[in-house]
Amino acid sequence: MMRVLLPILTAWATLFLIPATAQVQAQAQESAPAQAPVPIGNEACKTCHVPYASHKVNIYHSDCLACHTPEAKHLAEGGKGTMAFPTADNCLACHQHNDQGRMNWAFTEHKKARLDCRNCHGIHSPKIKEINIGMWKTDRNSALCISCHKDVAARLTMPSHHPVLEGALSCVSCHDPHNSKTASLVSKTEQCTKCHQNVRGPKVFEHAPAAEDCMICHNPHGSPNRRLLQLAQPMQCLQCHSVASNMHGNPPRGAQLRGCTNCHSAVHGSQSDPTLKY
């Protein structure tokens, strides 16, 4: 008996029950409010980060998720603690290729100080947006450096200083923020003589400190003494030299102690005089 009824019941369910269930489900979907599609990529970011809606026309910085890696909680709730910011390694994944200026980043002082690219470079906009009136001639690179290097900023206001605040020089004229002091194989003296070529060697009679390191005698950022000297004459010279009595009298006369370069004018080296007088 059951063998006869089973095909009949199956056919009846197929004809009447399944179409009715499908019709009920369709009506329920039509009555439910329509939901907006979930945004992905930049569109998801712009729903909250309105100021960055027109961020970076540059195609290489046009994708938020290429630099930022948000957690699922950030996409759902927002908040600063759930967003991973790009590290120097993330930036170098693109910016290291065919770029000699950044190939030594791993050895730099900034890297040793645990700085990332975003500490100096603004990802969405420049770090330095305005320059105060005291530095209105200064370029933005120098203004950015001075914002951290306060000791150098103080030196640049001393009576004798390199003209960074005046706009004639920039910090990056002498310093490479992406390079290492040792990996570049450029001595401090060679760095200085790129501009100060009148004191460049080699000389027949060298003055050892001048050939070794200009900073033995000079402070490159600024000094209260003339010509960027670490100490005023004659104390600068007396750090190394004694006053020979057979050459300067016994006791030395006051005129000889006022300025050593009054007689020893070739203080950076001479081509003809071993006493560096000319």
Beta strands, then each sheet from edge to edge (+ up, - down):
strand 1: 69-70
strand 2: 83-84
strand 3: 160-161
strand 4: 222-223
sheet 1: 1+ 2-
sheet 2: 3+ 4-
end
